Amino acid sequence: MSLQSPSEIDLVIAWVDGDDPKLKQKRQSYQKTTQVASDAISATRFASNNEIYFNVASILKYVPFCRYIYIVSDEQQPKFIEEFAAQGVCTQDKIRIIDHKQIFAGYEQYLPTFNTRSIETMLCNIPGLSDYFIYLNDDFFFNQPAQIEDFLTDNKMVVYGHWRSSLPLKAKLDYRKTLQKLVGKPVQPKHTIAQMLGAQLAGMSKFFEIHHYPHIVDKNILRNFLLSKPTLLAKQIEYKFRDVEQFNPISLMNHLKIKQNQVILKPDIDINYLKDERSVQQFIKGLQDSNIKYGCIQSMDQLPAKEFAQVTEAMFTKLQSYLPQSLLTAQG
C-alpha cells in the first residue's frame, strides 16, 4: 500500500566533526585493529568546514515543506547550531540533534561506528521521523528553491539518475576480490559498487545509478525489508568503516520501490559541484544559476587558503541572513 503524499516531510543530515579530539582518538583506536581500505579512512571523509551550517541555512531558505531537520551525530553537536533558533531564523524545535545511540537502539554492540553506510542503514529508526524523508550528506546544500514535487509527484518518489548494467562492475569486483586474497590489498568501497549491491538485493540485474543529490526515502519499505532479514542487517552494520561488502541502503530502497512501480525515474540533473580548486570559479558562478537546484561542497579542507576564502565568502553572501551570526563573526 503506497503512502499518501504529505505536505511536509523531514530532512535528515548525517554529520561528523572529524577534528574533535575525542572522536579522532576513538576513530584511530579502531583503525589500528581493523584492516580497511584507504578510501574509507581518508581524513577528508571526516573533515568539517562549516558545510553543515550552509546545508541547514539552505534548507531554511529554500525548502518551505521541511517539517524538522534531524542532524545525526556521534555525541557531537555543531558549535553554532542553536543560533538558528536564537536568531529567529527557525523555531526552537525545528533542528533536532540525534545521537547514534538512538538510531542503533537494540544494536548498540555495533557502536561506535565511523561508517556512513551503516549509519544510513539505521536512519529509519529516528524517533518520530516522517514516513517519507529527504536524506542529505552534510556537504550537500540546496542551491535554489525546492518544491515537494521535486521529490514526490502523484504519490510516487522522484529519483534522478541513469541505468547501468551490473555485469561489468560485478566482473571488476570479483577480480579485485581475487587480488585481495592473493596479495592482501583491500578492495576500495566504491559508491557505484554499493549501489549495484543494493539493486541485487532487490532482485535486479541492472541498477539505477544516483549521484550527489538530496535523496527521497520511504523509511517503511526499507526498514521492513531489513527487519525481515536480521542476518543481512547485522552483517551490514558490523563494519566500523566502509567496506566493499556493504550495499547502499538508498539504492536498495530505490530498487524496491522501482519493482513496485512507485518511482518516477528522471535523467541526471546538473549539480553545483565543488570538487577541487580547479572548479572554484565555476562553483561560485553556479550559486546564482536558477536552473541548478542542488549543490555539493566536497573536500573543502583540501582547498588552498585563497580558494577556501573565496568559496566561504560566496556562501556567506548567498545565505547571510540565514546563517549563525557567530559563524559570520568568526570568519570575519
N, C-alpha and C positions, 0 to 999 in steps of 0.2 A: 504494500500500500504506500503510495507516494505521500510525501509531506505537503502540507499546504504552504504556498509561497507566503512568507511573512513580510511585514512592512519594516521590521527592524531585525538585525542579527548582530551577533557579537564578532569582534575581531580578536585574534589570538596571535601574540608575538612571543617567540622563543628568544630569550636574551641571556647573554653571559658577559660579565666583565672579566676578561681573561687576565687583566693586570692586578686583580685583587690578590694580595699576597697569600691569604688563606686558601683561596681556591687554586691558585697556581701551585702551592705546595701540595695540596691534595691531588691535583692532576698529575704532577710529576712523580709522586709516590707510586701511582698506579702505572705510569708509563714504564717505570723501572722493572715491573714484574710482568709486563704483558708485551708480546710481540705484536706490533701494529704497523700498518702501512704509513708511510711518511705523510700522505695527504690527510690522514686522519688526525695528526697531531701537530701540524704546522701552526706556528704561533699566530699567524694572521686569522686562522679559523676561530680563535677565541678573543681576538682583539676587539676593543670597543672605543670608538672615537666620536661620540655624540650622535651616532646614527640613530640610536633609539629615540632621541628627542625629535629628530627630523621625522622619523616614522610616525610617532604619536601626534606631532603637530600637524602633519599632513592628513592624518585621519580626521582630526578635529576640524580642519579647514575644509576638506574635500569629500568627506563621507557622511552625509546627513542621516543615513539609515543605520549608522552604528549605534547599537544599544550600549554595550560595555566593551572596554578594551582590557583584555587579560594579558598581563606580562608574566611569562613563566620563567622562573629562575631558580638557582640553587643557593638558597639562604642569602640572596642578594636583592638589592633594590637600587635602581638608578638614582644617583645622588639628588637630582633636582626634580624628580618625578612628581612630588607633591605640590610643586609650584603651579602646575597647570590649573589645579582646582583653586589654590590660594589666590591666584591672579584672576579668577573668574572666567578662565577660558573654558572650563567644563565644570560639571557638578562634582561634589565630593566623592560620590561613589562610581563615577564614570570609569576611572582607571583602577584596576584591581590587580594586586600582586599575588601570584600563585606559586607556591613552592613545589619543588619536585616531589616532596613527601606527600603532597595532596594528590597528585596525579598517579603516583606509584603506590597509593594505599592498597595494602594487600599483597604488594610486590616489593616491599621495602628491601628485600635481600639483594635486589639488583642495583641499589644505590650505594655510593654515588655513581652517577653516570656523566660522561662528557661527550655523549653520543647523540647527535641531532636526530638520527633515525629512531633511536629508542625513545627519545622524548616525544617526537612527532607521533609515534605509535600510541602514546598514552594521553595525548591531549584531550581525547574524548571524555576523560574522567574528571575534567574540571567541573566542580560542583555548580549546578545551575546553568551550565553552558547551553546556549540556544541549539536547537536541533540542527540547523544549518549554521555554520560559522565560516569566517574567512581567516585563513592562516597566512601569516607573513613571517619571513625571516626578519631579524632585527635590522638588516641593512636594506630592506625594501622601503619604498615610500610611494604615496600617491602623488603623481605629477600634475594631475588635473582633476576637476570634479568628477565624481563617480555616481552612478545610479545603481540601484539594486538590480535592475535589468541587465547590467553588465555581468552579473553573477547568477541570477535566477530569472529565467524567462519562461512564461507559460508553464510554471511549476516544474521546470527542468533546469539542471545545472548547466551553466555555460562554461565550456572548457576550451582553451586556446592551445593549439599545437599542431602536430602533424603525425601521420602514421609512419612507423618504421618496422622493418622485418626484424624478427628476433634472431634469425638463423646466423647472420654474420657475427653478431655480438656474442651469441652463445658459443660459437666456434672459437672466438678470440678468448673468451673467458675460460673455456676448457683448456686451451693451450697454456694460458698463464698459470692456471692451477697446476698443470703438469710441471711447469718450470719451478713453481713454488716447492713442489715435492722434491724435485731434483736438486735445486740449489738453495732453497730456503728463502727466496725473495718474496716478500708478501705481495699479494695482488692488491693494486690500488682500488679502493671502494668508489668507483666512478658513479656519477649521478645517473647516467644512461643505463648502466647495468642494473642498478637498484630499481629503476622504472621497469625494465624488462622483466625482472623477477616478480614485481608486483602484478604485472599483466599475466604472467604464467600462473600465479596463484589463483587468479580469477578464471583460469582455463582458456587463455587466449594465446595464440601463436605469433601474434604481432602486438605492437604496443603503440599507444598514442603518446608521443613524447611531449612533455611540457617543459617550460623554461622558467625564467625568473619573474613570475607574476605573483600577485596575491592569489591564493587558491581557495575556491569554494569547497567546503567539506560537508558531507552528510555524516554526522557523528554516529548515527544509529546503525547504518548499514556496515560501517567499518567496525564499530565496537561489537556488534552481534556476530560478525564473521570471525573476529579474533577470539571472542569468548567461546565460540563453538569449536575452536582448535587450540586448547590450552598449551599443548606441547609446542606448537608453532609460535604462539605468543611468548612463551618463556624463552625459546631459542632466540627470538628476535631482539629481546630486551636484555639479554645476558651480557652483551658486549659492552665494555666500558668505553670503547672508542669505535668509530665507524668501521665496519668490516664488510668485505665483499659478499659475505653470505646473507647480508640483510637486504630486505626488499624496501622499496619506498612506499610507505603507507598511503600517501596521497595517490600514487599511481594505482595501488591496489583498489582503493576506494573508487577512483575514476572508472576503472575497468569493470568493477562490479556494477556500477551504475550504467555503463555503456551496454552491458549484457541485458539490463532491464529496460533499455530504451528510455532512460531518464536523463539523458545528456544531450545538449546541443553542442556539437563539435564545430569549432571555428578555426580558421587558419591562424598561424602565428601573427602577433601584432608587434609593432615597434616598442622597444623599451629604452628609456633614457638610462643607459648603462655606463657607469664609470668603472672601467677595468684597470687602468693604469694611467701614468702621466700623459701618455700619447692621446688619451681620449678626453682629457680635461676640458678643452675648449669646446668640443662637440657636446659634451655633457652640459656645460653651462648654457650653451645655446639651446639645448633641448629642454631646459627648465621652463622656457617660455613657449614651447610648442604645444598648441592646444590639441593636436592630434595624438600626442603621446600621453597615455593615461597613467603609466606606471614607471617607476624608476628604481634603480638598484645601485648602491654605492658599495663597491667591493674593494677590499684590501686598501682602504683609505690610509691605514697605518704605514703603508709602504710608499706613499707619495713623498716626493721631495718637499721641503718646507714651503717653497713658493707656491707650488700647485695645491698643497694642502690648504694654505691660507686662501687661495682663490676659490676653491670649492666650498670651504666653510663660509666665506663672505657671501657667495652666491646663494647658499641655502638659507643663511640668515636673512638675506633680503627677501627671498621668496616666502618665508614662513615667519617673519619677525614678530608679528602681533600674536602669534600662537605659541611662541617658544618661551621657556622659563627665563625670567629676567636675569637670574644668577648665571645662566649659561652665556647670555649675551655679554654680561659684565666680565665674566671670567676670560672670555676670548678677546674682549675689547682692547 
